[in-house]
Amino acid sequence: MKQPVHSNNQAVQKLLQDLQNDNWNIRANAVFALKNYDIPQVTDALLQTLEDVNENVWLSAVNVLKEKKDPRLVKPLVKTLLEDTRDELRWHAAYVLGEMGDKNVFDDLVRAMHDPCEEVRVDIARALGKLGNVKAVDYLTQMLDDESPRVRKEAISSLNALSPAKSSDALFKSLQDGDKRVRSLAAILVGKIGKKDAISHLVKMLHDPDPVVRVSAIYALDRIGSPTVVDPLIRCLQDSYWEVRSDAATALGKLGDNRAIVPLLDTLQDESGFVRHSVIKALEKFNIFKK
């Protein structure tokens, strides 16, 4: 609980003195303790601590000032993001800038989008999505060519959050990404958009070597709900991965196309109890169990 105290409080003065101690651990502990005091003198001293050469002290000061939601934190964070040589500090600066949501840092984030540190670029992509500026769509689309799968994954998440309509072309491109995590997320997001022109891309993904990607493709096809995917989903009932078979059965039940009845009945002997349960639930939608 924050304590409104007078600036001459002995405890506060001692902690402020500790900020000048030669021992970085004492300085960092003083920063942590000062978060409980909500007075201008303390906040000003913490802002000055952002000049501390020790990264542990700097990180502590940033975290405390972020909790205080002091807008004066933005400028030193931008300076760190663009000028500091330490990866961890630039990464943390990018993360906190995204959390603070100051729309004025948009151009600074764009300048840092090619940072050599993967963690920084991941948080740049995340921050660009949070700021809500549609101008970020073009920059995030560029980040889909980043060498890091984590950056590409974050970029498509931000693109979808910013403008699902404008991000559809970029998402289609990501359906063919070399990383399975990116392909999987792209399929899920395409399904949420519900674009029927994605069906052919998603059907191809039912043959993806990774089972999680195949499951994501089924999820997307289920959300789109077109009768043209019945036959591909029926073939998925023979997939080697039980979750693919289970989700295919569920999707076929929702589609309600009678072509699925016999294949579903054949799958009642599946080795997986989860699959058999999904098949029974799907068949119930066809009302074939009524006496």
N, C-alpha and C positions, 0 to 999 in steps of 0.2 A: 504493500500500500504506500502510495507516494505521500511524503510529508511536506507540507508547506512550512518552511522554517525561515528564520531570519538569517541574513548572510553572515552574521557574526557568531552563529552557532559553532561551538568549538569542534564538534564532530565533523561538520562540513569543512571547516577551515583545515582540519588535519587531513582530510581526504584530498582537498585541493592541493595541499602541500605534497602529498604522496604522488600526485600526478607528475611532479618534477623529480621524483626519486631516480637514482641511477639504475635501480633494479627494475627491469621491465615487468616482473611478476607483481611487484608492489603497485606499479602504475596500473596494470590491468585490473587488479583487485579493487583499486580505488575507483576506477571507472565503473565497475560492476556495482559497487556500493553506492555510488552517486546517483544511480538510476532511481533511487527511492526519494530523491529530493527534487521537488519541482519549483525551482527558483531560477531567475535569469542568470545569476552568477554561475550556477552549476552548468546550465546549458551552454553558456559562452565558453566555459573552461573545457567542456567536452568537445566543442567544435574546434578549439585550438589543438586538442589532442589528436585530431585527424592529421596533424603534421608529424606525429610520432613516427620514428623510423622503424619501430618494432611492429611487425605485422599482427601480433597477438593483441597488443594495445589498440592498434587501429581497428581491428575487427570488433573488439569489445565496444569501442566508442561508437562505431557505426550501428551496432545492434541496439545499443541504448538509445541513440538518437532516433533510430527508426521507430522505436516504441513511443518516443515522445512526439513523433510525427512532425518534427521540425523541418520546415521547407528549406531552411538554410543548409541542410545536409546535401541537397541535390548538386549544388555547384562543385563541392569537393569530390563527390562521387563521380561526376562526369570527368573531372580532371584525372582521377585515378584510372578510370576506364580507358581514357585515351592516351595517357602518358606513362603510367606506372609499368615497370618491367616485370613485376611479380604476378604470375598467373593467378594465384589464389585471390589476390586483392582485386584484380580486374574482374574476375568471375563474380566475386561477392558484390562488387559495385554494380555490375550488370543485373544481378538478381534483385538487389535492393531497389534499384531504379525502376525495375518492372513492378515491384510490389508497391512502391510509392505512387506510381501512376501519373506522374507529372507529364502532361502532354507536350511541354516545351522541350523535352529531351529527345524527341523523335529523331531529329537530324543527327544528334550525337550517337544515338544507337545505330543509325544507318552507317555512320562513319566507322563504327566498330564491328560491323558484321563480317569482316574478313580477318578478325583477330586470329593469331596463330594458335590460340588455346581453344580446344574443342568445347570445354565447359563454358567459356565466355560466349561462344557462338550459340550454344544451346540456349543460354539465358537471354541472349539478344533476340533470338527467334521467339521465345516465350514472351518477352517484354513487348515486342512489336505487336503481338496479338492482343495484349492486355490494354494497350493505349487506345485502341479503337479507331485508329486513323486508317481510312481505306487506302491511303497512298502507300501503306505498307504492303499491299497485295503484290505489287511489282517486285519489291525487294525480297519478300518471302518466297516468291516464285523463283528468284535467282538462287535462293538458299537451297532449293530442291536439287541443285547440282553440287552441293557441298560434299566433300569427301567423307564426311562423318554421317553414318546412318542415324545417329541420335539427333544431329542437327536437322537432317531431312525430316525425321519423324516429328520433331517439334514444329518445324516450318509448316507442315501440312495441317497440324492441329490448329495452329494460329490462323492459317488461311481459312480454314473452315469456320472458325469462331468469328472471324472478321466479316466474311462475305461468302456464304455457301454458293451463291449463284456465280460469283466471279471466280471461285476457286475450283469449279468443276473440271476445267481443262487440266489444271495442275494436278488434281487428284487422279484423273485418268492416266496421266503420265506416271504417277507414283504407283499405279497398279502393276507396273512392270519394273519396279525398282529392284536392284540387286540384293537388297536386304529384306529378309522375310518379315521383320517387325514393321518396316515401312509399308510393304505390300499389304500386310494384315490390317493396319490402321487405315490405309487408303480405302480398302474394300469396305470397312465398317462405315467410314464417313460418306462414301459414295452411296451406300445403302440408305443412310439417313437423309441424304439429299433426295433420294427417290427418283433419280434420272433414269428413264427407260433406255436411253441410248448407251448406258453403261452395261447393259445385259450381256452383250457379246464378250466384253472384256471379262466380266465376272464368270461367265460360263467357262472361259479358258482357264480361269484360276481354279476351277474345280479339279484340274489336273496338276496343280502346283505340287512340287515335291514335299513341301512342308504342310503337315496336317492342320496346323493352326491357321495358316492362310486359307486352306480349303474350308475350314469352319467359318472363317470370316466372310468368305465369298458366299456361302450358303446363307449366312445372316443377312447379307446385303440383298441377295435375290429374294429372300423371304420378305424383306421390307418393301421391295419394289412390287412384288406380287403379280408377276405376269404369267399367264398360262403357257407362254412359250418356253418356260424353264422346267416344265414337268418332266420331260424325258431326261434332261441332264440330271435332275434331282433323283429320278428313279435309278439311274446308273450309280449314283452316290450311295445307294443302299448296299452296294457290294464293296464299298471302300474298305481298306485294311484298318482304318482307324475308327474306333467305336463312336467317338463323338461326331465324326462326320456322318456316320450312318444314322445316329440318333437325331441330329439336327435336320438331316434330310427328311427323315420320317415326319418330324414335326412340321416342317415347311410344306410337305405334300398334304398333310392333313388340313392345313390352313387354306391351301389352294383349292381343295375340294374337287379336284378333277378325277373322274371315275377311272381314268387310265392308271391311277396309282393303286387302286384297290388290290389287284392280284399281286403286284410286287410287294405291297405291304404285308399281305397275308403270308407270302413266302418268307418274309423276314421275321415272322413270329418265332422262328426257330433259331434266331440269332444267339450266338454264344454269350452276348452281353445282356445282363438284366436291364441295364439302362436303355439299351436299344429296344428291347422287347416292350418295356414300359412306354416308350415314345411311340412305338408302332401301335400299341393298343389304344393310346390316347388319340392317335391320328385316325385310326379306323372308326372310333366312336363318332367322329364328325361325319362319317358317311352313313351313320345309323344302321349299320349292317348287323349289329348285335341285338337289335330289337326282336322280341318274340312275336 
